[in-house]
Amino acid sequence: MIRIIARENGPLLVEVDGQVQYALCRCGHSEKKPFCSGAHKAVGFKAPEAIIEVAK
């Protein structure tokens, strides 16, 4: 199973078979785009949590 988890106030986590493969930026301020650098904490990014499940 593949899940995309939008963490509250944080990155998009791409999870495959229960293991996080990537943390992707969704605040737009990462220094490592498209990956999360933790910049969302410094800029005060706010967004709700959501989970999308995709069957393989």
All heavy atoms as atom14 arrays in JSON, in Angstrom:
{
  "sequence": "MIRIIARENGPLLVEVDGQVQYALCRCGHSEKKPFCSGAHKAVGFKAPEAIIEVAK",
  "atom14_mask": [
    [1, 1, 1, 1, 1, 1, 1, 1, 0, 0, 0, 0, 0, 0],
    [1, 1, 1, 1, 1, 1, 1, 1, 0, 0, 0, 0, 0, 0],
    [1, 1, 1, 1, 1, 1, 1, 1, 1, 1, 1, 0, 0, 0],
    [1, 1, 1, 1, 1, 1, 1, 1, 0, 0, 0, 0, 0, 0],
    [1, 1, 1, 1, 1, 1, 1, 1, 0, 0, 0, 0, 0, 0],
    [1, 1, 1, 1, 1, 0, 0, 0, 0, 0, 0, 0, 0, 0],
    [1, 1, 1, 1, 1, 1, 1, 1, 1, 1, 1, 0, 0, 0],
    [1, 1, 1, 1, 1, 1, 1, 1, 1, 0, 0, 0, 0, 0],
    [1, 1, 1, 1, 1, 1, 1, 1, 0, 0, 0, 0, 0, 0],
    [1, 1, 1, 1, 0, 0, 0, 0, 0, 0, 0, 0, 0, 0],
    [1, 1, 1, 1, 1, 1, 1, 0, 0, 0, 0, 0, 0, 0],
    [1, 1, 1, 1, 1, 1, 1, 1, 0, 0, 0, 0, 0, 0],
    [1, 1, 1, 1, 1, 1, 1, 1, 0, 0, 0, 0, 0, 0],
    [1, 1, 1, 1, 1, 1, 1, 0, 0, 0, 0, 0, 0, 0],
    [1, 1, 1, 1, 1, 1, 1, 1, 1, 0, 0, 0, 0, 0],
    [1, 1, 1, 1, 1, 1, 1, 0, 0, 0, 0, 0, 0, 0],
    [1, 1, 1, 1, 1, 1, 1, 1, 0, 0, 0, 0, 0, 0],
    [1, 1, 1, 1, 0, 0, 0, 0, 0, 0, 0, 0, 0, 0],
    [1, 1, 1, 1, 1, 1, 1, 1, 1, 0, 0, 0, 0, 0],
    [1, 1, 1, 1, 1, 1, 1, 0, 0, 0, 0, 0, 0, 0],
    [1, 1, 1, 1, 1, 1, 1, 1, 1, 0, 0, 0, 0, 0],
    [1, 1, 1, 1, 1, 1, 1, 1, 1, 1, 1, 1, 0, 0],
    [1, 1, 1, 1, 1, 0, 0, 0, 0, 0, 0, 0, 0, 0],
    [1, 1, 1, 1, 1, 1, 1, 1, 0, 0, 0, 0, 0, 0],
    [1, 1, 1, 1, 1, 1, 0, 0, 0, 0, 0, 0, 0, 0],
    [1, 1, 1, 1, 1, 1, 1, 1, 1, 1, 1, 0, 0, 0],
    [1, 1, 1, 1, 1, 1, 0, 0, 0, 0, 0, 0, 0, 0],
    [1, 1, 1, 1, 0, 0, 0, 0, 0, 0, 0, 0, 0, 0],
    [1, 1, 1, 1, 1, 1, 1, 1, 1, 1, 0, 0, 0, 0],
    [1, 1, 1, 1, 1, 1, 0, 0, 0, 0, 0, 0, 0, 0],
    [1, 1, 1, 1, 1, 1, 1, 1, 1, 0, 0, 0, 0, 0],
    [1, 1, 1, 1, 1, 1, 1, 1, 1, 0, 0, 0, 0, 0],
    [1, 1, 1, 1, 1, 1, 1, 1, 1, 0, 0, 0, 0, 0],
    [1, 1, 1, 1, 1, 1, 1, 0, 0, 0, 0, 0, 0, 0],
    [1, 1, 1, 1, 1, 1, 1, 1, 1, 1, 1, 0, 0, 0],
    [1, 1, 1, 1, 1, 1, 0, 0, 0, 0, 0, 0, 0, 0],
    [1, 1, 1, 1, 1, 1, 0, 0, 0, 0, 0, 0, 0, 0],
    [1, 1, 1, 1, 0, 0, 0, 0, 0, 0, 0, 0, 0, 0],
    [1, 1, 1, 1, 1, 0, 0, 0, 0, 0, 0, 0, 0, 0],
    [1, 1, 1, 1, 1, 1, 1, 1, 1, 1, 0, 0, 0, 0],
    [1, 1, 1, 1, 1, 1, 1, 1, 1, 0, 0, 0, 0, 0],
    [1, 1, 1, 1, 1, 0, 0, 0, 0, 0, 0, 0, 0, 0],
    [1, 1, 1, 1, 1, 1, 1, 0, 0, 0, 0, 0, 0, 0],
    [1, 1, 1, 1, 0, 0, 0, 0, 0, 0, 0, 0, 0, 0],
    [1, 1, 1, 1, 1, 1, 1, 1, 1, 1, 1, 0, 0, 0],
    [1, 1, 1, 1, 1, 1, 1, 1, 1, 0, 0, 0, 0, 0],
    [1, 1, 1, 1, 1, 0, 0, 0, 0, 0, 0, 0, 0, 0],
    [1, 1, 1, 1, 1, 1, 1, 0, 0, 0, 0, 0, 0, 0],
    [1, 1, 1, 1, 1, 1, 1, 1, 1, 0, 0, 0, 0, 0],
    [1, 1, 1, 1, 1, 0, 0, 0, 0, 0, 0, 0, 0, 0],
    [1, 1, 1, 1, 1, 1, 1, 1, 0, 0, 0, 0, 0, 0],
    [1, 1, 1, 1, 1, 1, 1, 1, 0, 0, 0, 0, 0, 0],
    [1, 1, 1, 1, 1, 1, 1, 1, 1, 0, 0, 0, 0, 0],
    [1, 1, 1, 1, 1, 1, 1, 0, 0, 0, 0, 0, 0, 0],
    [1, 1, 1, 1, 1, 0, 0, 0, 0, 0, 0, 0, 0, 0],
    [1, 1, 1, 1, 1, 1, 1, 1, 1, 0, 0, 0, 0, 0]
  ],
  "atom14_positions": [
    [[0.84, -1.18, 0.0], [0.0, 0.0, 0.0], [0.88, 1.24, 0.0], [1.91, 1.28, 0.65], [-0.91, 0.02, 1.21], [-1.53, 1.35, 1.42], [-3.23, 1.52, 1.95], [-4.02, 0.03, 1.64], [0.0, 0.0, 0.0], [0.0, 0.0, 0.0], [0.0, 0.0, 0.0], [0.0, 0.0, 0.0], [0.0, 0.0, 0.0], [0.0, 0.0, 0.0]],
    [[0.46, 2.24, -0.73], [1.14, 3.53, -0.78], [0.22, 4.56, -0.14], [-0.97, 4.61, -0.43], [1.45, 3.94, -2.22], [2.38, 2.91, -2.86], [2.08, 5.33, -2.26], [2.57, 3.1, -4.35], [0.0, 0.0, 0.0], [0.0, 0.0, 0.0], [0.0, 0.0, 0.0], [0.0, 0.0, 0.0], [0.0, 0.0, 0.0], [0.0, 0.0, 0.0]],
    [[0.79, 5.33, 0.78], [0.02, 6.41, 1.42], [0.79, 7.71, 1.29], [2.01, 7.73, 1.42], [-0.2, 6.13, 2.91], [-1.05, 4.95, 3.16], [-1.44, 4.69, 4.59], [-0.65, 5.27, 5.64], [-1.12, 5.57, 6.85], [-2.38, 5.34, 7.14], [-0.34, 6.08, 7.77], [0.0, 0.0, 0.0], [0.0, 0.0, 0.0], [0.0, 0.0, 0.0]],
    [[0.06, 8.78, 1.04], [0.6, 10.13, 1.07], [0.0, 10.77, 2.31], [-1.22, 10.9, 2.42], [0.22, 10.95, -0.18], [0.54, 10.19, -1.47], [0.87, 12.32, -0.13], [1.99, 9.88, -1.68], [0.0, 0.0, 0.0], [0.0, 0.0, 0.0], [0.0, 0.0, 0.0], [0.0, 0.0, 0.0], [0.0, 0.0, 0.0], [0.0, 0.0, 0.0]],
    [[0.86, 11.15, 3.23], [0.39, 11.71, 4.5], [0.82, 13.17, 4.56], [2.02, 13.46, 4.57], [0.99, 10.94, 5.69], [0.65, 9.46, 5.58], [0.5, 11.54, 7.01], [1.48, 8.57, 6.46], [0.0, 0.0, 0.0], [0.0, 0.0, 0.0], [0.0, 0.0, 0.0], [0.0, 0.0, 0.0], [0.0, 0.0, 0.0], [0.0, 0.0, 0.0]],
    [[-0.14, 14.06, 4.55], [0.14, 15.48, 4.73], [0.12, 15.73, 6.23], [-0.93, 15.7, 6.86], [-0.91, 16.32, 4.02], [0.0, 0.0, 0.0], [0.0, 0.0, 0.0], [0.0, 0.0, 0.0], [0.0, 0.0, 0.0], [0.0, 0.0, 0.0], [0.0, 0.0, 0.0], [0.0, 0.0, 0.0], [0.0, 0.0, 0.0], [0.0, 0.0, 0.0]],
    [[1.3, 15.93, 6.8], [1.39, 16.15, 8.24], [0.86, 17.52, 8.61], [1.06, 18.49, 7.87], [2.86, 16.05, 8.7], [3.52, 14.7, 8.5], [2.91, 13.61, 9.36], [2.83, 13.96, 10.73], [3.65, 13.53, 11.69], [4.61, 12.69, 11.41], [3.49, 13.93, 12.93], [0.0, 0.0, 0.0], [0.0, 0.0, 0.0], [0.0, 0.0, 0.0]],
    [[0.18, 17.63, 9.73], [-0.32, 18.93, 10.16], [0.86, 19.89, 10.31], [1.84, 19.59, 10.99], [-1.05, 18.8, 11.49], [-1.64, 20.11, 11.96], [-2.43, 19.98, 13.25], [-2.43, 18.9, 13.87], [-3.05, 20.97, 13.63], [0.0, 0.0, 0.0], [0.0, 0.0, 0.0], [0.0, 0.0, 0.0], [0.0, 0.0, 0.0], [0.0, 0.0, 0.0]],
    [[0.78, 21.01, 9.61], [1.81, 22.05, 9.65], [3.18, 21.55, 9.19], [4.2, 22.12, 9.56], [1.93, 22.66, 11.05], [0.62, 23.16, 11.56], [-0.23, 23.61, 10.8], [0.41, 23.08, 12.86], [0.0, 0.0, 0.0], [0.0, 0.0, 0.0], [0.0, 0.0, 0.0], [0.0, 0.0, 0.0], [0.0, 0.0, 0.0], [0.0, 0.0, 0.0]],
    [[3.21, 20.48, 8.4], [4.5, 19.91, 8.0], [4.51, 19.37, 6.59], [3.7, 19.76, 5.75], [0.0, 0.0, 0.0], [0.0, 0.0, 0.0], [0.0, 0.0, 0.0], [0.0, 0.0, 0.0], [0.0, 0.0, 0.0], [0.0, 0.0, 0.0], [0.0, 0.0, 0.0], [0.0, 0.0, 0.0], [0.0, 0.0, 0.0], [0.0, 0.0, 0.0]],
    [[5.45, 18.46, 6.31], [5.68, 17.97, 4.96], [4.66, 16.91, 4.51], [3.83, 16.44, 5.3], [7.06, 17.34, 5.05], [7.12, 16.82, 6.45], [6.39, 17.86, 7.27], [0.0, 0.0, 0.0], [0.0, 0.0, 0.0], [0.0, 0.0, 0.0], [0.0, 0.0, 0.0], [0.0, 0.0, 0.0], [0.0, 0.0, 0.0], [0.0, 0.0, 0.0]],
    [[4.8, 16.51, 3.26], [4.09, 15.36, 2.72], [5.0, 14.15, 2.9], [6.15, 14.17, 2.45], [3.8, 15.54, 1.22], [2.86, 16.66, 0.82], [2.87, 16.83, -0.68], [1.46, 16.36, 1.31], [0.0, 0.0, 0.0], [0.0, 0.0, 0.0], [0.0, 0.0, 0.0], [0.0, 0.0, 0.0], [0.0, 0.0, 0.0], [0.0, 0.0, 0.0]],
    [[4.51, 13.12, 3.56], [5.29, 11.9, 3.72], [4.79, 10.88, 2.71], [3.59, 10.64, 2.61], [5.14, 11.34, 5.13], [5.55, 12.27, 6.27], [5.32, 11.6, 7.61], [6.99, 12.73, 6.12], [0.0, 0.0, 0.0], [0.0, 0.0, 0.0], [0.0, 0.0, 0.0], [0.0, 0.0, 0.0], [0.0, 0.0, 0.0], [0.0, 0.0, 0.0]],
    [[5.7, 10.28, 1.96], [5.36, 9.22, 1.02], [5.74, 7.91, 1.7], [6.91, 7.66, 1.97], [6.12, 9.38, -0.32], [5.74, 8.26, -1.27], [5.81, 10.74, -0.94], [0.0, 0.0, 0.0], [0.0, 0.0, 0.0], [0.0, 0.0, 0.0], [0.0, 0.0, 0.0], [0.0, 0.0, 0.0], [0.0, 0.0, 0.0], [0.0, 0.0, 0.0]],
    [[4.73, 7.11, 1.98], [4.91, 5.86, 2.72], [4.58, 4.68, 1.81], [3.53, 4.67, 1.16], [3.99, 5.88, 3.93], [4.15, 4.74, 4.87], [3.18, 4.86, 6.03], [3.51, 5.53, 7.03], [2.05, 4.31, 5.92], [0.0, 0.0, 0.0], [0.0, 0.0, 0.0], [0.0, 0.0, 0.0], [0.0, 0.0, 0.0], [0.0, 0.0, 0.0]],
    [[5.47, 3.71, 1.74], [5.26, 2.51, 0.95], [5.37, 1.31, 1.89], [6.4, 1.13, 2.55], [6.29, 2.39, -0.19], [6.08, 1.11, -0.98], [6.22, 3.61, -1.11], [0.0, 0.0, 0.0], [0.0, 0.0, 0.0], [0.0, 0.0, 0.0], [0.0, 0.0, 0.0], [0.0, 0.0, 0.0], [0.0, 0.0, 0.0], [0.0, 0.0, 0.0]],
    [[4.32, 0.51, 1.94], [4.27, -0.68, 2.81], [4.68, -0.37, 4.24], [5.44, -1.1, 4.87], [5.13, -1.79, 2.22], [4.61, -2.29, 0.89], [3.37, -2.25, 0.68], [5.41, -2.71, 0.04], [0.0, 0.0, 0.0], [0.0, 0.0, 0.0], [0.0, 0.0, 0.0], [0.0, 0.0, 0.0], [0.0, 0.0, 0.0], [0.0, 0.0, 0.0]],
    [[4.21, 0.76, 4.77], [4.45, 1.12, 6.16], [5.78, 1.81, 6.43], [6.06, 2.17, 7.57], [0.0, 0.0, 0.0], [0.0, 0.0, 0.0], [0.0, 0.0, 0.0], [0.0, 0.0, 0.0], [0.0, 0.0, 0.0], [0.0, 0.0, 0.0], [0.0, 0.0, 0.0], [0.0, 0.0, 0.0], [0.0, 0.0, 0.0], [0.0, 0.0, 0.0]],
    [[6.6, 2.0, 5.41], [7.91, 2.64, 5.58], [7.91, 4.0, 4.87], [7.57, 4.08, 3.7], [9.02, 1.78, 4.98], [9.15, 0.41, 5.63], [9.66, 0.51, 7.06], [10.55, 1.28, 7.37], [9.07, -0.28, 7.94], [0.0, 0.0, 0.0], [0.0, 0.0, 0.0], [0.0, 0.0, 0.0], [0.0, 0.0, 0.0], [0.0, 0.0, 0.0]],
    [[8.32, 5.05, 5.58], [8.41, 6.39, 4.96], [9.59, 6.39, 4.0], [10.71, 6.08, 4.38], [8.56, 7.49, 6.02], [8.8, 8.83, 5.37], [7.31, 7.55, 6.9], [0.0, 0.0, 0.0], [0.0, 0.0, 0.0], [0.0, 0.0, 0.0], [0.0, 0.0, 0.0], [0.0, 0.0, 0.0], [0.0, 0.0, 0.0], [0.0, 0.0, 0.0]],
    [[9.32, 6.71, 2.75], [10.35, 6.75, 1.72], [10.88, 8.16, 1.5], [12.07, 8.34, 1.26], [9.78, 6.22, 0.39], [9.23, 4.82, 0.48], [10.3, 3.79, 0.78], [11.35, 3.78, 0.16], [10.04, 2.94, 1.75], [0.0, 0.0, 0.0], [0.0, 0.0, 0.0], [0.0, 0.0, 0.0], [0.0, 0.0, 0.0], [0.0, 0.0, 0.0]],
    [[9.99, 9.15, 1.56], [10.36, 10.54, 1.29], [9.54, 11.48, 2.16], [8.39, 11.18, 2.48], [10.08, 10.93, -0.17], [10.76, 10.06, -1.18], [10.06, 9.08, -1.87], [12.11, 10.23, -1.45], [10.69, 8.29, -2.8], [12.75, 9.42, -2.38], [12.04, 8.45, -3.05], [12.67, 7.66, -3.97], [0.0, 0.0, 0.0], [0.0, 0.0, 0.0]],
    [[10.13, 12.62, 2.49], [9.41, 13.73, 3.11], [9.53, 14.89, 2.12], [10.63, 15.38, 1.86], [10.01, 14.1, 4.45], [0.0, 0.0, 0.0], [0.0, 0.0, 0.0], [0.0, 0.0, 0.0], [0.0, 0.0, 0.0], [0.0, 0.0, 0.0], [0.0, 0.0, 0.0], [0.0, 0.0, 0.0], [0.0, 0.0, 0.0], [0.0, 0.0, 0.0]],
    [[8.41, 15.28, 1.54], [8.4, 16.31, 0.51], [7.89, 17.64, 1.06], [6.94, 17.68, 1.84], [7.51, 15.87, -0.65], [7.91, 14.56, -1.32], [6.86, 14.16, -2.36], [9.29, 14.66, -1.94], [0.0, 0.0, 0.0], [0.0, 0.0, 0.0], [0.0, 0.0, 0.0], [0.0, 0.0, 0.0], [0.0, 0.0, 0.0], [0.0, 0.0, 0.0]],
    [[8.53, 18.73, 0.62], [8.16, 20.07, 1.06], [6.77, 20.44, 0.55], [6.44, 20.18, -0.59], [9.19, 21.07, 0.52], [8.78, 22.8, 0.87], [0.0, 0.0, 0.0], [0.0, 0.0, 0.0], [0.0, 0.0, 0.0], [0.0, 0.0, 0.0], [0.0, 0.0, 0.0], [0.0, 0.0, 0.0], [0.0, 0.0, 0.0], [0.0, 0.0, 0.0]],
    [[5.99, 21.06, 1.41], [4.74, 21.66, 0.94], [4.58, 23.09, 1.41], [3.6, 23.74, 1.11], [3.52, 20.8, 1.3], [3.14, 20.72, 2.73], [1.83, 19.92, 2.85], [1.44, 19.8, 4.23], [0.2, 19.78, 4.65], [-0.78, 19.85, 3.79], [-0.07, 19.66, 5.92], [0.0, 0.0, 0.0], [0.0, 0.0, 0.0], [0.0, 0.0, 0.0]],
    [[5.61, 23.62, 2.1], [5.55, 25.02, 2.53], [6.16, 25.96, 1.5], [5.9, 27.16, 1.52], [6.24, 25.2, 3.87], [8.05, 25.19, 3.82], [0.0, 0.0, 0.0], [0.0, 0.0, 0.0], [0.0, 0.0, 0.0], [0.0, 0.0, 0.0], [0.0, 0.0, 0.0], [0.0, 0.0, 0.0], [0.0, 0.0, 0.0], [0.0, 0.0, 0.0]],
    [[7.02, 25.41, 0.61], [7.65, 26.22, -0.42], [8.95, 26.89, 0.0], [9.54, 27.63, -0.77], [0.0, 0.0, 0.0], [0.0, 0.0, 0.0], [0.0, 0.0, 0.0], [0.0, 0.0, 0.0], [0.0, 0.0, 0.0], [0.0, 0.0, 0.0], [0.0, 0.0, 0.0], [0.0, 0.0, 0.0], [0.0, 0.0, 0.0], [0.0, 0.0, 0.0]],
    [[9.42, 26.65, 1.22], [10.62, 27.32, 1.72], [11.82, 26.39, 1.91], [12.86, 26.84, 2.42], [10.31, 28.03, 3.05], [9.34, 29.15, 2.9], [9.71, 30.42, 2.51], [7.99, 29.18, 3.05], [8.65, 31.18, 2.45], [7.58, 30.46, 2.77], [0.0, 0.0, 0.0], [0.0, 0.0, 0.0], [0.0, 0.0, 0.0], [0.0, 0.0, 0.0]],
    [[11.71, 25.14, 1.53], [12.8, 24.19, 1.73], [14.04, 24.57, 0.92], [13.95, 25.03, -0.22], [12.37, 22.78, 1.31], [13.46, 21.88, 1.43], [0.0, 0.0, 0.0], [0.0, 0.0, 0.0], [0.0, 0.0, 0.0], [0.0, 0.0, 0.0], [0.0, 0.0, 0.0], [0.0, 0.0, 0.0], [0.0, 0.0, 0.0], [0.0, 0.0, 0.0]],
    [[15.2, 24.35, 1.51], [16.48, 24.56, 0.81], [16.87, 23.3, 0.03], [17.87, 23.32, -0.67], [17.55, 24.92, 1.82], [17.29, 26.24, 2.52], [18.26, 26.53, 3.64], [19.23, 25.78, 3.83], [18.04, 27.53, 4.34], [0.0, 0.0, 0.0], [0.0, 0.0, 0.0], [0.0, 0.0, 0.0], [0.0, 0.0, 0.0], [0.0, 0.0, 0.0]],
    [[16.1, 22.22, 0.18], [16.4, 20.95, -0.48], [15.26, 20.5, -1.39], [15.03, 19.32, -1.56], [16.65, 19.85, 0.57], [17.72, 20.16, 1.55], [18.03, 19.01, 2.51], [16.83, 18.29, 3.04], [17.12, 17.2, 3.95], [0.0, 0.0, 0.0], [0.0, 0.0, 0.0], [0.0, 0.0, 0.0], [0.0, 0.0, 0.0], [0.0, 0.0, 0.0]],
    [[14.49, 21.43, -1.95], [13.33, 21.09, -2.78], [13.68, 20.01, -3.79], [14.75, 20.06, -4.37], [12.81, 22.32, -3.51], [12.16, 23.33, -2.62], [11.75, 24.55, -3.42], [11.32, 25.64, -2.47], [11.29, 26.93, -3.1], [0.0, 0.0, 0.0], [0.0, 0.0, 0.0], [0.0, 0.0, 0.0], [0.0, 0.0, 0.0], [0.0, 0.0, 0.0]],
    [[12.82, 19.04, -3.98], [11.46, 18.94, -3.49], [11.35, 18.32, -2.1], [10.26, 18.08, -1.61], [10.8, 18.02, -4.52], [11.87, 17.06, -4.89], [13.13, 17.92, -4.89], [0.0, 0.0, 0.0], [0.0, 0.0, 0.0], [0.0, 0.0, 0.0], [0.0, 0.0, 0.0], [0.0, 0.0, 0.0], [0.0, 0.0, 0.0], [0.0, 0.0, 0.0]],
    [[12.48, 18.05, -1.44], [12.47, 17.4, -0.14], [12.35, 18.42, 0.99], [12.75, 19.57, 0.86], [13.72, 16.54, 0.03], [13.87, 15.53, -1.06], [14.78, 15.72, -2.08], [13.05, 14.41, -1.11], [14.9, 14.8, -3.11], [13.16, 13.49, -2.15], [14.09, 13.69, -3.14], [0.0, 0.0, 0.0], [0.0, 0.0, 0.0], [0.0, 0.0, 0.0]],
    [[11.84, 17.96, 2.11], [11.65, 18.81, 3.28], [13.0, 19.05, 3.98], [13.76, 18.12, 4.2], [10.68, 18.14, 4.25], [10.43, 19.07, 5.77], [0.0, 0.0, 0.0], [0.0, 0.0, 0.0], [0.0, 0.0, 0.0], [0.0, 0.0, 0.0], [0.0, 0.0, 0.0], [0.0, 0.0, 0.0], [0.0, 0.0, 0.0], [0.0, 0.0, 0.0]],
    [[13.26, 20.32, 4.34], [14.46, 20.65, 5.11], [14.11, 21.08, 6.53], [14.99, 21.44, 7.3], [15.23, 21.78, 4.41], [14.5, 23.0, 4.48], [0.0, 0.0, 0.0], [0.0, 0.0, 0.0], [0.0, 0.0, 0.0], [0.0, 0.0, 0.0], [0.0, 0.0, 0.0], [0.0, 0.0, 0.0], [0.0, 0.0, 0.0], [0.0, 0.0, 0.0]],
    [[12.83, 21.09, 6.87], [12.38, 21.54, 8.18], [12.08, 23.03, 8.22], [11.77, 23.57, 9.28], [0.0, 0.0, 0.0], [0.0, 0.0, 0.0], [0.0, 0.0, 0.0], [0.0, 0.0, 0.0], [0.0, 0.0, 0.0], [0.0, 0.0, 0.0], [0.0, 0.0, 0.0], [0.0, 0.0, 0.0], [0.0, 0.0, 0.0], [0.0, 0.0, 0.0]],
    [[12.18, 23.71, 7.08], [11.95, 25.16, 7.03], [10.54, 25.53, 7.45], [10.32, 26.67, 7.91], [12.23, 25.68, 5.62], [0.0, 0.0, 0.0], [0.0, 0.0, 0.0], [0.0, 0.0, 0.0], [0.0, 0.0, 0.0], [0.0, 0.0, 0.0], [0.0, 0.0, 0.0], [0.0, 0.0, 0.0], [0.0, 0.0, 0.0], [0.0, 0.0, 0.0]],
    [[9.58, 24.62, 7.34], [8.2, 24.92, 7.72], [8.09, 25.39, 9.17], [7.25, 26.2, 9.51], [7.29, 23.71, 7.46], [7.69, 22.48, 8.19], [8.62, 21.61, 7.67], [7.31, 21.97, 9.37], [8.79, 20.61, 8.51], [8.0, 20.81, 9.56], [0.0, 0.0, 0.0], [0.0, 0.0, 0.0], [0.0, 0.0, 0.0], [0.0, 0.0, 0.0]],
    [[8.97, 24.9, 10.02], [8.94, 25.29, 11.44], [9.33, 26.76, 11.6], [8.71, 27.5, 12.36], [9.89, 24.41, 12.24], [9.47, 22.95, 12.26], [10.53, 22.11, 12.93], [10.23, 20.64, 12.71], [11.34, 19.8, 13.13], [0.0, 0.0, 0.0], [0.0, 0.0, 0.0], [0.0, 0.0, 0.0], [0.0, 0.0, 0.0], [0.0, 0.0, 0.0]],
    [[10.37, 27.18, 10.87], [10.89, 28.55, 11.0], [9.94, 29.59, 10.4], [9.88, 30.72, 10.89], [12.25, 28.66, 10.32], [0.0, 0.0, 0.0], [0.0, 0.0, 0.0], [0.0, 0.0, 0.0], [0.0, 0.0, 0.0], [0.0, 0.0, 0.0], [0.0, 0.0, 0.0], [0.0, 0.0, 0.0], [0.0, 0.0, 0.0], [0.0, 0.0, 0.0]],
    [[9.2, 29.21, 9.35], [8.32, 30.18, 8.68], [6.89, 30.15, 9.21], [6.06, 30.93, 8.77], [8.33, 29.99, 7.14], [9.72, 30.18, 6.59], [7.75, 28.66, 6.72], [0.0, 0.0, 0.0], [0.0, 0.0, 0.0], [0.0, 0.0, 0.0], [0.0, 0.0, 0.0], [0.0, 0.0, 0.0], [0.0, 0.0, 0.0], [0.0, 0.0, 0.0]],
    [[6.6, 29.24, 10.14], [5.26, 29.18, 10.73], [4.2, 28.63, 9.79], [3.05, 29.04, 9.85], [0.0, 0.0, 0.0], [0.0, 0.0, 0.0], [0.0, 0.0, 0.0], [0.0, 0.0, 0.0], [0.0, 0.0, 0.0], [0.0, 0.0, 0.0], [0.0, 0.0, 0.0], [0.0, 0.0, 0.0], [0.0, 0.0, 0.0], [0.0, 0.0, 0.0]],
    [[4.58, 27.69, 8.93], [3.65, 27.08, 7.98], [2.49, 26.42, 8.71], [2.69, 25.7, 9.68], [4.4, 26.05, 7.13], [3.53, 25.33, 6.13], [3.04, 25.98, 5.02], [3.22, 24.0, 6.29], [2.25, 25.33, 4.08], [2.44, 23.32, 5.37], [1.96, 24.0, 4.26], [0.0, 0.0, 0.0], [0.0, 0.0, 0.0], [0.0, 0.0, 0.0]],
    [[1.29, 26.67, 8.25], [0.08, 26.08, 8.84], [-0.73, 25.41, 7.76], [-1.02, 26.01, 6.72], [-0.78, 27.16, 9.51], [-0.1, 27.9, 10.63], [0.1, 27.03, 11.82], [0.71, 27.83, 12.97], [1.41, 27.01, 13.91], [0.0, 0.0, 0.0], [0.0, 0.0, 0.0], [0.0, 0.0, 0.0], [0.0, 0.0, 0.0], [0.0, 0.0, 0.0]],
    [[-1.09, 24.16, 7.97], [-1.94, 23.4, 7.04], [-2.49, 22.19, 7.77], [-1.84, 21.64, 8.67], [-1.14, 22.97, 5.81], [0.0, 0.0, 0.0], [0.0, 0.0, 0.0], [0.0, 0.0, 0.0], [0.0, 0.0, 0.0], [0.0, 0.0, 0.0], [0.0, 0.0, 0.0], [0.0, 0.0, 0.0], [0.0, 0.0, 0.0], [0.0, 0.0, 0.0]],
    [[-3.67, 21.74, 7.39], [-4.27, 20.59, 8.06], [-3.63, 19.27, 7.63], [-2.96, 19.18, 6.62], [-5.73, 20.64, 7.59], [-5.66, 21.29, 6.26], [-4.54, 22.29, 6.35], [0.0, 0.0, 0.0], [0.0, 0.0, 0.0], [0.0, 0.0, 0.0], [0.0, 0.0, 0.0], [0.0, 0.0, 0.0], [0.0, 0.0, 0.0], [0.0, 0.0, 0.0]],
    [[-3.86, 18.24, 8.45], [-3.4, 16.9, 8.13], [-4.39, 16.22, 7.2], [-5.59, 16.48, 7.27], [-3.25, 16.07, 9.41], [-2.74, 14.67, 9.15], [-2.43, 13.93, 10.42], [-3.39, 13.46, 11.08], [-1.25, 13.81, 10.75], [0.0, 0.0, 0.0], [0.0, 0.0, 0.0], [0.0, 0.0, 0.0], [0.0, 0.0, 0.0], [0.0, 0.0, 0.0]],
    [[-3.88, 15.37, 6.33], [-4.73, 14.57, 5.44], [-3.97, 13.31, 5.07], [-2.74, 13.29, 5.07], [-5.08, 15.36, 4.18], [0.0, 0.0, 0.0], [0.0, 0.0, 0.0], [0.0, 0.0, 0.0], [0.0, 0.0, 0.0], [0.0, 0.0, 0.0], [0.0, 0.0, 0.0], [0.0, 0.0, 0.0], [0.0, 0.0, 0.0], [0.0, 0.0, 0.0]],
    [[-4.69, 12.25, 4.75], [-4.08, 10.99, 4.34], [-4.77, 10.51, 3.07], [-6.0, 10.44, 3.0], [-4.18, 9.91, 5.43], [-3.45, 10.38, 6.69], [-3.63, 8.58, 4.94], [-3.61, 9.45, 7.87], [0.0, 0.0, 0.0], [0.0, 0.0, 0.0], [0.0, 0.0, 0.0], [0.0, 0.0, 0.0], [0.0, 0.0, 0.0], [0.0, 0.0, 0.0]],
    [[-3.96, 10.16, 2.07], [-4.47, 9.59, 0.82], [-3.87, 8.2, 0.68], [-2.65, 8.04, 0.72], [-4.05, 10.45, -0.4], [-4.62, 11.86, -0.25], [-4.51, 9.8, -1.71], [-4.03, 12.85, -1.23], [0.0, 0.0, 0.0], [0.0, 0.0, 0.0], [0.0, 0.0, 0.0], [0.0, 0.0, 0.0], [0.0, 0.0, 0.0], [0.0, 0.0, 0.0]],
    [[-4.72, 7.19, 0.53], [-4.24, 5.83, 0.34], [-4.41, 5.43, -1.11], [-5.44, 5.67, -1.72], [-4.99, 4.88, 1.27], [-4.7, 5.15, 2.72], [-5.27, 4.1, 3.65], [-5.88, 3.1, 3.18], [-5.1, 4.28, 4.87], [0.0, 0.0, 0.0], [0.0, 0.0, 0.0], [0.0, 0.0, 0.0], [0.0, 0.0, 0.0], [0.0, 0.0, 0.0]],
    [[-3.35, 4.81, -1.66], [-3.34, 4.38, -3.06], [-3.01, 2.9, -3.09], [-2.01, 2.48, -2.51], [-2.27, 5.18, -3.86], [-2.29, 4.76, -5.3], [-2.48, 6.66, -3.71], [0.0, 0.0, 0.0], [0.0, 0.0, 0.0], [0.0, 0.0, 0.0], [0.0, 0.0, 0.0], [0.0, 0.0, 0.0], [0.0, 0.0, 0.0], [0.0, 0.0, 0.0]],
    [[-3.8, 2.1, -3.76], [-3.49, 0.66, -3.89], [-2.44, 0.48, -4.95], [-2.44, 1.16, -5.97], [-4.76, -0.11, -4.26], [0.0, 0.0, 0.0], [0.0, 0.0, 0.0], [0.0, 0.0, 0.0], [0.0, 0.0, 0.0], [0.0, 0.0, 0.0], [0.0, 0.0, 0.0], [0.0, 0.0, 0.0], [0.0, 0.0, 0.0], [0.0, 0.0, 0.0]],
    [[-1.5, -0.45, -4.72], [-0.48, -0.71, -5.74], [-0.98, -1.75, -6.71], [-1.69, -2.61, -6.42], [0.82, -1.26, -5.24], [1.38, -0.87, -3.97], [2.8, -1.32, -3.93], [3.12, -2.17, -2.74], [4.46, -2.48, -2.55], [0.0, 0.0, 0.0], [0.0, 0.0, 0.0], [0.0, 0.0, 0.0], [0.0, 0.0, 0.0], [0.0, 0.0, 0.0]]
  ]
}
